[in-house]
Amino acid sequence: MADDPVICTCLDMCRSEIVEGIKTHGCKTIEDIGDAIEAGAVCGSCHDDLQELLDEVNGK
């Protein structure tokens, strides 16, 4: 779906799932996301996108 793109292809996790995980678990780093919901913890190719989501959610 175009408005909810897959961000982490290894785990087939969409943007909305990751944003919810960031908010629910209070993630501040990519490592926090990996620990909380495992996104970004496999191959690392989504790290740039994850950082953008972190910045957006955390107001940076």
Phi, psi and omega in degrees: 000134186295322182275358175220069185292153173289126180261310180259101183288331180299320182252004180054048182257127181276164180308312184298322179295319182289317178300316178299318178297319178300313182292314184297319185261000179065036183295136178242342182226165175298322178298321177301317180297314179301318179293321186279313186230004175075351178299137179083359185263000183261283185257337178087359183291344181264006185303320179298316179294321178297320179296320176299318178294318177301314180298318180295311183292321184268007173071039179254000000 
